[in-house]
Amino acid sequence: MGWYHAVQLLENQCPSGKLIAIVEPWFLGAGADGEQGQAFKVWKEEMEGKHEGLGFYASLGSVPKTPQTPTLALISGRTASNPGLLTECIAHGCSVVYLEKPGAPTVAELEAMKEEALANKVSVLMGYNKNVCKYVSNVRDYASQNPGLVTFVSNNAYENTKESLGECFERNCEGMLKNMAIHELALLVSFYDVTVSNIESVVADKSFSSVQTLPGPSGKSHTDFDKIKFTITTKTGKTVAVQADRCGGDVSYATVSNDSVETYRHSMPDEHDIENVKLLEKKYPGAMPYFFSQDPDYVTVKERVSNFCLTGKEAEGVATIDVAVETLRVAEYLVEVLKEQLKE
């Protein structure tokens, strides 16, 4: 994901931001001699030749500081590393941090990060790109005029094998609800009044949902949802549903339905995005398919956050770390509730 962010910035797709430093401890350290490390070296040398002023560094501490210039740090690493990375960014003098979801492994860690940033007057905005994407806004607009049950559907394109899902579970060991489906939970927190204290009921769709325990490449086993569907009703009277499937394909969408009859659907990518997806697939073979379908939304969030760093103008629609804290709190609550329901 960090690579794709870098590519978009280097292609000048975000006019308010200029990429000056890429920090990559693994491929510029212990992982340098492996096959992927060698591929990274080739890309590094190519980018250095094309982009004057761009530097590659094994640590943030080795990046030259720019105290007279508003500096944005984009953190796109393993979730467990994020608390320490945020501390480094603050110490480095960054005024704004773009933090990839979910932000931290636990609510307690993310709350501590929020307080650390606040104490140092550093703004932290989140990479919840679905908050600004077309299919979400279109479905919300339709539902505002045509009431019904809104369902947000998130799909990944992993192979439905123990090996593929085991690797996925290990690499995303925080779990589906804190990883893949965290975007949908952020939508619920942002737009549907969903907080742990405001949840009236959660109902799992047992006919759709599945939990598996699978070994990862290391041999260690992980238990997680490979697919999940549930409906939440709040104490303030709002009802919304989420469906997520690791092996569901590369199209995500949202629907509005009445009495189980679908009345509206908008997908990502839609018919207007397909051509761009095809071009990106050819340009970057082997990259994760969801990069391409969400490509415009990644640009939108980065540009709004970069412009905020540069001018102070509010990053409209972009989730704050406050939203992220509540989203993670909802995720932790749902993991226990849903797993318990699926046992019954």
C-alpha positions, -999 to +999 in steps of 0.1 A: +000+000+000+028+024+008+043+017-026+010+026-043+008+058-023+043+067-034+035+059-071+005+082-071+025+111-055+055+106-079+031+108-108+019+142-095-016+131-090-018+151-057-008+187-067-006+199-030+020+173-021+056+166-032+071+133-022+107+139-009+114+108+012+106+071+012+114+053+045+117+015+040+135-003+068+131-039+056+141-036+019+169-012+028+180-034+057+177-071+065+155-078+035+177-062+009+193-094-004+161-113-010+142-115-043+118-088-033+146-067-019+164-069-052+132-059-070+128-029-047+164-019-054+157-018-091+126+004-085+145+026-061+172+033-087+147+040-114+128+065-092+159+082-081+169+087-117+135+102-126+127+123-096+152+149-085+153+155-047+137+121-039+156+102-012+153+066+001+161+060+038+162+030+061+149+050+091+130+083+096+159+096+118+181+097+087+157+119+067+167+155+066+143+178+085+125+206+068+115+229+097+104+258+075+081+238+054+048+221+064+056+184+065+032+155+061+041+120+070+021+091+055+023+060+077+016+028+057+032+000+077+022-030+097-005-021+122+016-032+152+043-008+142+021+023+140+023+036+176+061+038+174+061+052+139+038+080+150+061+089+179+090+091+154+070+113+130+062+137+158+098+138+170+108+145+134+087+177+133+059+166+111+029+188+114+003+164+099+002+126+098-018+105+073-023+073+092-034+041+074-063+021+089-070+008+115-042+030+131-032+006+159-038-029+171-060-019+200-083+010+212-060+017+241-030+021+218-049+043+194-062+065+222-026+069+235-015+079+200-044+105+198-033+120+231+003+121+221-005+139+188-028+163+206-002+172+232+023+180+204-003+199+182+000+174+154-031+166+133-038+129+125-061+121+096-070+086+085-068+067+052-104+057+053-108+063+016-143+049+013-156+079+033-150+100+002-157+074-026-184+077-053-204+046-046-208+054-009-220+090-015-244+079-043-260+052-022-263+076+008-279+102-015-304+077-029-313+063+006-319+099+019-347+102-006-357+065-008-355+050+027-345+014+030-318-009+045-283+002+033-258-026+030-221-020+025-204-049+007-166-053+007-149-080-013-113-092-017-100-116-043-080-141-023-082-177-036-106-198-015-079-222-003-064-229+031-030-217+019-042-184+005-065-176+034-039-188+060-014-163+045-040-136+046-049-143+082-013-142+092-004-110+073-035-093+086-034-108+120-054-080+136-084-097+120-109-090+093-130-065+113-099-045+122-085-047+087-106-054+055-140-044+070-127-016+091-135+008+062-172-002+064-172+002+102-157+037+097-187+045+074-211+033+102-194+055+128-192+085+104-226+085+089-250+062+109-244+071+146-228+037+153-209+037+186-205+009+211-227+029+236-254+035+209-257-001+195-291-015+203-286-049+186-262-068+163-275-098+143-251-120+124-263-137+091-253-172+100-261-186+065-234-163+050-208-160+077-178-182+084-150-184+109-119-206+102-087-214+121-058-218+096-020-221+097+000-192+081+033-195+064+051-194+097+032-225+109+013-205+135-025-208+134-049-178+133-086-177+138-106-151+118-137-146+097-132-154+060-166-139+054-191-121+076-225-104+073-243-086+101-270-059+107-267-032+134-296-012+148-288+018+170-306+032+200-314+063+179-333+041+154-309+037+125-303+003+109-274-006+085-258-038+073-222-049+064-210-078+044-174-087+038-159-117+019-121-124+015-128-145-015-157-125-030-140-110-060-127-075-067-159-055-069-173-038-037-207-022-037-235-008-016-272-015-019-306-002-007-333-027-001-369-028+011-384-060+024-353-079+011-359-065-024-329-046-037-340-011-051-306+004-058-270-006-062-238+012-070-205-006-074-168+001-072-155+001-099-186+012-119-189+013-157-170+046-158-141+033-138-135+000-157-113+014-184-090+030-158-088-003-139-078-021-171-051+004-178-037+001-142-037-037-144-015-035-175+007-008-160+012-026-126+008-063-131+008-084-099-004-055-076-034-061-054-066-058-075-083-035-050-056-009-056-070-003-090-107-001-082-100+024-053-073+043-072-093+076-075-103+076-039-067+071-027-058+103-047-088+122-032-078+115+004-041+122-001-048+155-019-073+167+008-048+158+035-019+174+017-039+205+011-048+207+047-012+204+057-003+232+032-031+256+038-050+246+069-082+241+048-104+213+063-099+179+047-136+175+038-150+140+044-116+126+057-119+107+089-101+120+120-083+100+146-113+105+168-134+086+143-107+059+141-107+054+178-145+048+179-143+026+148-117+004+164-138+003+196-167-009+175-145-035+158-133-050+191-169-051+203-182-068+172-155-095+170-166-109+203-204-105+197-203-120+162-180-150+171-203-158+200-234-157+177-217-180+151-211-206+178-248-209+186 
